């Protein structure tokens, strides 16, 4: 199962401060697992989009079955807003995958408070 943990600053301030994605879906054999491929494409694509479109280098650690990032505050309000929008978009896409393949993907939203 793939576990997605999205950490936000607080319930009142919904800024995303980190995310971690770990595990393997187990939907199909490695190399043929469309759930793992979809989650990987969405998450790695989001990291690349943040760097390309928001101009922020996202400190991310990645290895097989694992991706984690602490989200820095953008250099400008505009870059921070773009980064947060792209992260929210990632959550929408992951929610879409979980809606179809919920047995293989779980998404948790946590608050630092």
Secondary structure as the mmCIF struct_conf table of DSSP 4:
data_model
#
loop_
_struct_conf.conf_type_id
_struct_conf.id
_struct_conf.beg_label_comp_id
_struct_conf.beg_label_asym_id
_struct_conf.beg_label_seq_id
_struct_conf.end_label_comp_id
_struct_conf.end_label_asym_id
_struct_conf.end_label_seq_id
STRN STRN1 UNK A 2 UNK A 8
BEND BEND1 UNK A 9 UNK A 9
BEND BEND2 UNK A 11 UNK A 13
STRN STRN2 UNK A 16 UNK A 22
BEND BEND3 UNK A 23 UNK A 23
BEND BEND4 UNK A 27 UNK A 29
TURN_TY1_P TURN_TY1_P1 UNK A 30 UNK A 31
BEND BEND5 UNK A 32 UNK A 32
HELX_RH_AL_P HELX_RH_AL_P1 UNK A 34 UNK A 49
HELX_RH_PI_P HELX_RH_PI_P1 UNK A 50 UNK A 54
STRN STRN3 UNK A 60 UNK A 63
TURN_TY1_P TURN_TY1_P2 UNK A 64 UNK A 65
STRN STRN4 UNK A 66 UNK A 70
HELX_LH_PP_P HELX_LH_PP_P1 UNK A 71 UNK A 74
BEND BEND6 UNK A 75 UNK A 76
HELX_RH_AL_P HELX_RH_AL_P2 UNK A 77 UNK A 101
TURN_TY1_P TURN_TY1_P3 UNK A 102 UNK A 104
STRN STRN5 UNK A 105 UNK A 111
#
